[in-house]
Amino acid sequence: MKQTLQLRLSQHLALTPQLQQSIRLLQLSTLELNQEIEQFLHDNPLLEREDSNDGAGFIPGGDAPIVPQAAPDDPPTPTYDEAYELPSDSNWSGDAPGNHGPRDNNDGDDSDYADIQATATSLRDHLSAQLGMTQLSERDRSMVSFLIEALDDDGYLGQNLEELLDVLAEDHEDADREELLEELQIALCHLQNFDPPGIGARSPQECLALQLEGQPVTPVRDLALTLVRKHLDLLAARDFTKLKRVLRCDDDKLRCAHSLICSLNPRPGAQYSPSDTRYIIPDVMVRKLRSGWTVTLNQDAMPRLRINRLYADILQRSRGNGASAGSGAAGLNSQLQEAKWLIKNVQQRFDTILRVSQAIVDRQRQFFEHGEVAMRPLTLREIAEALGLHESTISRVTTQKFMASPRGIFELKYFFGSHVATEAGGAASSTAIRALIKQLVGAEDRLKPLSDARIAEILGQQGIVVARRTIAKYREGLNIPPLNLRKSL
């Protein structure tokens, strides 16, 4: 085979470590960003947070306000601090943006969430405490305790007694299965008398019946008990005409029984389930000023970083003394560069979030004035073209980034969505259409609720052309039940 030399020209994109870090930081949420920064602070001695006594910004676990405070009509433009400057690199300023005003550490007396969670009583603890106060024998206690461990988070016994018997029989090989089953049934009766009412039920029907059985005997309670035990399917379908015929009762009695059933709790154990609350810290805040709707960065969500003065002095002296790389100066130089990159990329991250947020607000001004019904169609590409950024960058910026406004806190992605054509040749946002559907259903006559076809017809009269199946999809997305389930007596 003949060997030849060829010159070939090609292009490829190489992502520098700095660019990779910039992209990574951009897609992180505020909480994830601070976790990432904590790792950098642990690994790099050249990097540190500004002391909280100097007006430091957000620290994970601190008291970051969720609702924006009132501000003057024309707040000053945020400025960036001058970092400690090394003589050899005097043109670089490195502090990430932050809040320079003093923080009030006494602006609220909320209890620490972790402490509240630690002291919360679980369902099993609640039931076990009641078991400890009974006069049951040790054998019966062990059976009830066994059933308590088999409950799910809603307080239901998900397995039938036969299945539980198979598990129990492994530890009682010499016991008679029929006797064990009888003991389990007795234990279940004891458990179902515990608080909260309905605990230990094996179905929603049994759960509601147990709660009704514990109430004083009245004609309404008896009718509700019959409904739950025999006609729960008709009640769920809201077939009131057939229910009145089967139960031989009038509207008033059926309405009272229905109201009583609605007051019951179909998930009695849920109140003891561990809470998994997700706290949202907005990245930006929107206010209406004389000049219009303006976006500002949430200073409490912005970490304030700087170069550690002590190590910077050491590096400066080593440079002045002409120290060799073997003395450790090379390692400090590398860490200094990494610290610079991080501070610059954090600053760039918030600058980009601010630019994108302002562009969104400029295009969704009517939403902030009038609400969801005024939401206009908006795409990532539209914002990308307006700011000269790539569409993927806009996608990263709007994911898990939040905006606090007078109308609430919204993820930036909330302001984007599909659109539906109008007769005038324009387009209506799917969010606005959902809001209109919600309004129409909220104002409908409960005796004659609107069908999906009728809602589509009403929207068509307003110039918004929407198919019936699209209305059904949006309605289901809003958790609005169909016509037959919305019909009242």
C-alpha positions in Angstrom: 0.0 0.0 0.0 1.4 3.4 -1.0 1.7 5.9 1.8 1.0 9.5 1.1 0.7 12.7 3.1 -2.6 14.7 2.9 -3.5 18.1 4.4 -7.1 18.2 5.6 -8.8 21.3 7.0 -11.6 20.8 9.5 -13.4 22.7 12.2 -14.5 21.5 15.6 -15.7 23.2 18.8 -13.5 22.8 21.9 -15.1 23.7 25.2 -12.5 25.2 27.6 -12.8 24.3 31.3 -14.0 27.8 31.9 -16.8 27.6 29.4 -17.8 24.2 30.7 -18.1 25.6 34.2 -20.1 28.6 32.9 -22.6 26.3 31.2 -22.8 24.1 34.2 -23.5 27.0 36.6 -26.1 28.4 34.3 -28.3 25.3 34.5 -28.1 24.9 38.2 -30.9 26.2 40.5 -30.1 28.7 43.2 -29.9 26.0 45.9 -27.8 23.7 43.7 -25.5 26.7 42.9 -24.8 27.3 46.6 -24.1 23.6 47.1 -21.6 23.7 44.3 -20.0 26.9 45.7 -19.7 25.2 49.1 -17.7 22.5 47.5 -15.4 25.1 45.7 -14.9 26.8 49.1 -13.9 23.6 50.7 -11.4 22.7 47.9 -9.9 26.1 47.1 -8.3 28.1 49.9 -8.0 31.2 47.6 -11.8 31.5 47.5 -14.0 32.7 50.4 -17.4 34.2 51.1 -17.6 37.7 52.4 -18.2 37.8 56.1 -21.9 38.0 57.0 -21.2 41.0 59.2 -20.1 42.9 56.1 -23.6 42.5 54.6 -23.0 39.1 53.0 -25.6 37.7 50.7 -27.5 34.5 50.7 -26.1 31.5 52.6 -27.8 28.1 52.3 -30.0 27.6 55.3 -30.2 31.3 56.1 -33.3 33.5 56.3 -33.6 34.4 52.6 -36.9 36.3 52.2 -39.3 34.8 49.7 -41.6 37.8 49.3 -39.9 40.9 48.0 -40.0 44.0 50.2 -41.3 47.4 49.1 -38.8 49.5 47.2 -38.5 53.1 46.1 -39.8 53.9 42.6 -36.4 54.2 41.1 -33.9 51.8 42.8 -30.3 52.3 42.1 -28.7 50.0 39.5 -26.9 47.1 41.2 -23.1 47.6 41.3 -20.3 45.1 41.8 -17.7 45.3 44.5 -14.0 45.8 43.7 -12.1 42.6 44.7 -8.7 42.5 46.3 -6.4 43.2 43.4 -3.0 41.6 42.8 -0.5 44.1 41.4 0.3 41.7 38.5 -3.4 41.5 37.4 -4.7 44.9 38.4 -7.3 45.2 35.7 -9.3 42.3 37.1 -12.2 42.8 39.6 -13.6 39.7 41.0 -16.4 40.0 43.4 -19.7 38.4 42.5 -22.7 40.8 42.9 -24.2 40.9 46.3 -26.2 43.0 48.8 -24.3 45.7 50.5 -27.0 46.7 52.9 -27.1 45.3 56.4 -29.4 42.4 57.0 -32.0 42.3 59.8 -31.5 39.0 61.6 -34.6 39.5 63.6 -37.1 40.0 60.8 -39.1 36.9 61.6 -39.4 34.3 64.3 -40.0 31.3 62.1 -39.0 28.0 63.7 -36.3 26.0 62.0 -37.8 23.6 59.6 -35.5 20.7 60.5 -36.4 21.0 64.1 -40.1 20.9 63.2 -39.6 17.9 61.1 -37.6 16.1 63.8 -40.3 16.6 66.4 -43.2 15.6 64.1 -45.1 12.5 65.2 -45.3 9.7 62.6 -48.5 7.7 62.1 -46.9 4.6 63.6 -45.7 6.4 66.6 -49.2 7.9 67.1 -50.8 4.5 66.9 -48.2 2.7 69.0 -48.7 5.3 71.8 -52.4 4.4 71.8 -51.6 0.7 71.8 -49.5 1.3 74.9 -52.5 2.7 76.8 -54.8 -0.3 76.1 -55.4 -3.2 78.4 -54.8 -5.8 75.7 -52.7 -8.9 76.4 -49.2 -9.2 75.2 -50.2 -11.5 72.4 -52.9 -9.1 71.1 -50.5 -6.2 71.4 -48.0 -8.0 69.2 -50.8 -8.7 66.6 -51.9 -5.0 66.5 -48.3 -3.9 66.3 -47.8 -6.2 63.4 -50.8 -4.6 61.6 -49.6 -1.1 62.4 -46.3 -1.9 60.6 -48.2 -3.1 57.6 -50.1 0.2 57.1 -49.2 2.5 54.2 -48.8 6.3 54.5 -52.5 7.0 54.1 -53.4 4.6 56.9 -54.7 1.8 54.7 -54.0 -1.9 55.1 -52.8 -2.6 51.6 -52.5 -6.4 52.0 -55.4 -8.6 52.8 -55.3 -10.7 56.0 -54.6 -13.9 54.1 -51.4 -12.4 52.6 -50.4 -11.0 56.0 -51.1 -14.4 57.5 -48.4 -16.0 55.3 -45.9 -13.6 56.7 -47.0 -14.1 60.2 -47.0 -17.9 59.9 -43.2 -17.9 59.2 -42.6 -16.8 62.8 -45.4 -19.1 64.2 -44.7 -22.4 62.5 -46.5 -24.4 65.2 -49.6 -22.2 65.3 -52.9 -23.2 63.6 -53.5 -20.9 60.6 -57.2 -20.6 61.4 -56.4 -19.4 64.9 -53.9 -17.0 63.7 -56.3 -15.6 61.1 -58.9 -15.2 63.9 -56.4 -13.3 66.0 -55.5 -11.0 63.1 -59.2 -10.2 62.6 -59.6 -9.4 66.3 -56.4 -7.2 66.2 -57.8 -5.4 63.1 -61.0 -4.6 65.0 -58.9 -3.1 67.8 -56.8 -1.1 65.4 -59.8 0.3 63.6 -61.0 1.8 66.9 -57.8 3.9 67.2 -57.5 7.5 66.2 -57.7 8.8 63.5 -61.1 7.4 62.5 -60.9 5.2 59.4 -57.4 3.9 60.2 -56.7 0.3 59.2 -59.3 0.3 56.4 -58.7 -2.0 53.4 -60.5 0.2 50.9 -61.9 3.8 50.6 -65.4 2.4 51.1 -64.5 0.8 54.4 -62.5 3.9 55.5 -65.6 6.1 55.0 -67.9 3.6 56.6 -65.7 3.3 59.7 -65.8 7.1 60.2 -69.6 7.2 59.8 -70.0 4.3 62.3 -68.2 6.4 64.9 -70.7 9.2 64.6 -74.0 9.6 66.5 -76.9 7.7 65.0 -79.1 10.0 62.9 -81.3 9.5 59.8 -78.7 11.4 57.8 -75.9 9.3 59.1 -77.8 6.1 58.3 -78.5 7.3 54.8 -74.8 8.3 54.3 -73.7 4.8 55.6 -76.0 3.1 53.1 -74.6 5.3 50.3 -71.1 4.4 51.2 -71.7 0.7 51.6 -73.9 0.0 48.6 -74.0 2.9 46.2 -70.6 4.6 46.3 -70.1 4.1 42.5 -73.3 6.0 41.8 -72.3 8.7 44.2 -68.9 9.0 42.5 -70.7 9.3 39.1 -73.0 11.9 40.6 -76.0 10.0 39.3 -78.3 11.7 41.8 -81.5 10.9 39.9 -80.9 7.2 40.2 -79.8 7.5 43.8 -83.0 9.3 44.8 -85.0 6.5 43.1 -83.0 3.7 44.7 -82.9 5.2 48.2 -86.4 6.6 48.0 -85.4 10.0 49.4 -85.8 13.6 48.4 -83.3 16.2 47.3 -82.7 17.6 50.8 -82.0 14.3 52.5 -79.6 13.2 49.7 -77.9 16.6 49.8 -77.3 16.4 53.5 -76.0 12.8 53.3 -73.7 13.8 50.4 -72.4 16.8 52.5 -71.7 14.5 55.4 -69.7 12.1 53.2 -67.7 15.0 51.7 -66.7 16.1 55.2 -65.0 12.7 55.9 -61.3 12.1 55.4 -60.5 9.4 52.8 -56.8 9.5 53.8 -56.7 9.4 57.6 -53.0 8.7 57.8 -51.8 11.4 55.4 -51.7 14.1 58.2 -48.9 12.1 59.8 -46.9 11.6 56.7 -43.5 13.3 56.6 -43.7 16.7 54.9 -41.5 17.2 51.8 -41.9 20.9 51.4 -39.8 22.5 48.7 -38.8 26.0 49.4 -38.4 28.4 46.5 -35.9 31.3 46.5 -36.6 33.6 43.6 -33.7 34.6 41.5 -35.3 37.9 40.3 -38.1 40.2 41.5 -40.5 42.2 39.3 -41.9 45.6 40.4 -44.0 48.2 38.6 -42.2 51.5 38.6 -43.1 54.8 36.9 -41.0 53.6 33.9 -42.9 50.3 33.7 -42.3 46.8 34.9 -38.7 46.3 36.0 -36.7 43.2 36.9 -34.0 43.3 39.6 -31.8 40.5 41.0 -32.7 39.1 44.4 -29.7 40.1 46.3 -30.3 37.4 49.0 -30.1 34.7 46.3 -26.6 35.8 45.2 -23.5 34.4 46.9 -20.8 37.0 47.5 -17.4 35.6 46.8 -13.9 37.1 46.9 -10.2 36.1 46.9 -8.8 35.2 50.3 -6.5 38.1 51.3 -4.1 36.0 53.3 -3.3 33.5 50.5 -3.2 36.3 48.0 -0.5 38.1 50.1 1.4 34.9 50.3 1.3 34.5 46.5 2.3 38.1 46.0 5.3 37.8 48.3 6.4 34.5 46.6 6.2 36.3 43.2 8.3 39.2 44.6 10.9 36.8 45.9 11.1 35.0 42.6 10.1 31.7 44.3 10.1 28.6 42.1 7.1 26.5 41.2 8.4 23.8 43.6 7.8 26.1 46.6 4.0 25.9 46.1 3.5 29.1 44.2 2.5 27.2 41.1 -0.3 25.4 43.0 -1.6 28.7 44.4 -1.5 30.3 41.0 -3.7 27.5 39.6 -6.1 27.9 42.5 -6.2 31.6 42.1 -7.1 31.2 38.4 -9.9 28.8 39.3 -11.2 31.2 41.9 -11.2 34.0 39.3 -13.1 31.8 36.9 -15.7 30.9 39.4 -16.3 34.5 40.5 -16.6 35.7 36.9 -18.9 32.8 35.9 -21.2 33.4 38.9 -21.4 37.0 38.0 -22.1 36.2 34.3 -24.8 33.7 35.4 -26.8 36.3 37.2 -26.3 38.9 34.5 -27.7 36.4 32.0 -30.7 35.6 34.2 -31.4 39.3 34.6 -31.3 39.9 30.9 -33.5 37.0 30.0 -36.0 37.8 32.8 -36.3 41.5 31.7 -36.9 40.3 28.1 -39.7 38.0 29.3 -41.3 40.7 31.3 -41.2 43.2 28.4 -43.1 40.7 26.3 -45.5 39.5 29.0 -46.4 43.0 30.3 -50.1 42.4 29.9 -49.9 39.3 32.1 -48.6 41.3 35.0 -51.3 43.9 34.4 -54.3 41.6 33.9 -53.4 38.0 34.8 -53.3 34.7 32.9 -56.0 35.6 30.4 -53.6 38.2 29.0 -50.7 35.8 28.6 -49.3 36.0 25.0 -47.6 33.2 23.1 -43.8 33.2 23.6 -41.1 30.8 22.4 -37.5 30.3 23.5 -36.3 31.3 20.1 -38.0 34.7 20.3 -36.0 35.5 23.5 -32.8 34.0 22.1 -33.0 36.1 18.9 -33.8 39.3 20.9 -30.7 38.8 23.2 -28.3 37.3 20.7 -28.0 34.1 22.6 -28.4 30.5 21.7 -31.8 28.8 22.2 -30.2 26.2 24.5 -28.8 29.0 26.7 -32.4 30.4 27.1 -33.6 26.9 28.0 -30.9 26.5 30.7 -31.6 30.0 32.1 -35.4 29.4 32.4 -35.1 26.0 34.1 -35.4 26.0 37.9 -35.0 29.8 38.0 -37.9 31.7 39.6 -39.4 35.2 39.4 -41.2 36.9 42.3 -43.9 39.3 41.2 -47.1 40.9 42.6 -49.0 38.0 41.0 -46.9 35.3 42.7 -43.7 33.3 42.2 -43.3 31.6 38.8 -40.6 29.5 37.1 -39.3 31.4 34.1 -40.4 28.5 31.9 -44.0 29.3 32.9 -44.1 32.3 30.5 -43.5 30.1 27.5 -46.0 27.8 25.8 -47.8 26.7 22.7 -50.3 28.8 20.9 -53.7 28.5 19.2 -54.7 30.4 16.1 -57.4 33.0 16.2 -59.9 34.1 13.5 -58.1 37.4 13.2 -54.9 35.7 12.1 -53.2 36.1 15.4 -52.5 33.6 18.2 -53.6 33.0 21.7 -51.4 31.5 24.4 -52.4 28.0 25.7 -52.0 29.5 29.3 -54.6 32.2 28.4 -57.0 29.6 27.0 -56.6 27.5 30.2 -57.4 30.6 32.2 -60.5 31.3 30.1 -61.7 27.7 30.6 -61.2 28.0 34.3 -63.2 31.2 34.4 -66.1 29.7 32.3 -66.3 26.6 34.5 -66.1 28.7 37.7 -69.1 30.9 36.5 -71.2 28.1 35.1 -74.6 27.0 36.4 -74.0 23.9 38.5 -77.4 22.5 37.5 -76.4 22.8 33.8 -72.6 22.7 33.6 -70.8 23.5 30.3 -69.8 20.6 28.0 -66.4 20.7 26.3 -68.2 21.4 23.0 -70.1 24.3 24.5 -66.8 25.8 25.9 -65.2 25.5 22.5 -68.2 27.2 21.0 -68.0 30.1 23.5 -64.3 30.6 22.8 -65.0 30.5 19.1 -67.4 33.4 19.6 -64.5 35.3 21.1 -62.4 34.6 18.0 -60.3 31.7 19.5 -60.6 28.6 17.4 -60.1 25.5 19.7 -61.2 21.9 19.0 -63.3 20.1 21.5 -60.6 17.5 22.2 -58.2 20.4 22.9 -60.6 21.8 25.5 -60.9 18.3 27.1 -57.1 18.1 27.3 -56.7 21.5 28.9 -59.6 20.8 31.3 -58.0 17.6 32.4 -54.7 19.4 32.9 -56.5 21.8 35.2 -58.0 18.9 37.2 -61.5 20.0 36.2 -63.8 17.0 36.2 -66.1 16.3 33.2 -69.6 17.6 32.9 -71.4 14.7 34.7 -69.1 15.0 37.7 -69.6 18.8 38.0 -73.4 18.6 38.0 -74.9 19.3 41.4 -78.3 18.5 42.8 
